Amino acid sequence: MSDPRVPAGPRRHLLTVSDLTSDDVARILETADGLASSLDREVKKLPTLRGRTVVNLFYESSTRTLASFELAAKRLSADTMSLRSSGSSVDKGESLKDTAATMAAYDPDVIVIRHPAIGAPQVVARSTQAHVVNAGDGKHQHPTQALLDLYAMEEALGRLEGLHVAIVGDVLHSRVARSLVQALALVGARSTVIGPPTLLPRGIEALGCAASTDLADARDADVLYVLRMQRERMQAGEAFVPSLREYSALYGITPERVRPGQVVMHPGPMNRGIEIDPRVADSDAALVADQVRAGLVVRMAVLYDVLTVAAVRAPVTEAVA
Ligand code: CP
C-alpha cells in the first residue's frame, strides 16, 4: 500500500533547470533546509519515502552525486539500487533504452541517471513510468548541482538575490556552468562566465549571463565559482589551451586572485594546481565541503519533491516528522 504522505500523481521529472520556476527553486531549498535539521538528530532516518524505490543509473564516473543520491534515498527510507554501466551488461552492448526498460521492470518510483549523451534522461523519461532526475548529461545539464550550489551560497552569504557569481574556467564542457547560470537567474542573482576564448561557448549569454575572457572581471564578484578543466571531454589532438601551465598562469585561482570577502566554490573533483591552487582549496574562503554537505539535503529534497504533487503536498515539517 502506498504511503499517504507521498501521494501518487502525475509523473514529475527534473531533467533541466528550465523545468524549474523560481517558486520551485524556493520550495526545494526550503525543503532542504527543513531536512537539514533532521541530520543533526541521533537517528537520521526519516520514514518519508518508505516503500519507494530509487534506482541510480550511472554511465559516467561519480563520487559526490552517486554517493549523495544513494544516501539521500536511504535517509528517506526508500529502497535503493545503484547500477554503474561499467561491469553491467552495458559492457556487452546493451542499449540505454533496453537497460532503462530492464530497470523499469523492477517498478522503481525514481530513476536518477548520469550519462555522457545529451538528452539521455529524456530517453529514460519517455521509455519508463518512473520519475526521472538528471544527474548530469554530457555537457548539457546538472540541475541538482545547481540547486545544491544555491543552497550552499545562501547558507554562506545569507542571500541569493543580488549576488554576483563569477564562473571561471572550462565553460565549454561544463554542464555545471550551464545549469548554474540558469538557476542564478531564477533567484535574481547575476553571473559572469570567464575563461579563454576557446573555452567559452558562443552565444552562452543567451542563458542569462555575461561573458568575459578577463579574470579581472571576477574581482567584484561575491562568489568565485571555479570549474574543472574537463580533459575527458576533449578529443585527442584538440588543443583548447596552449598548455595547462599557461592556462593555470592566466586563469588558475591563487590566493592573490581571491579578494578578501569573496567565497570560492568548486563542484569537484578538483584538479589541484591547475584550475585551483591548493592553498585556496584548503582555505577558509572555500565552500567545497559545504557544497558536498548541501548535496545530501538538496537531493533528499529533490527526491521528495518529484514524488509529491503540489495540490496535495504536505508541509515539509509534517512530511519529515
Ligand atoms: N560535482 C559532481 O558532479 O561530482 P561527481 O562527478 O563526483 O558526482
Residues whose N, C-alpha, C, O or C-beta is under 5 A from the ligand:
A	BS01	CP	S61 S62 T63 R64 T65 L66 P267 G268 P269
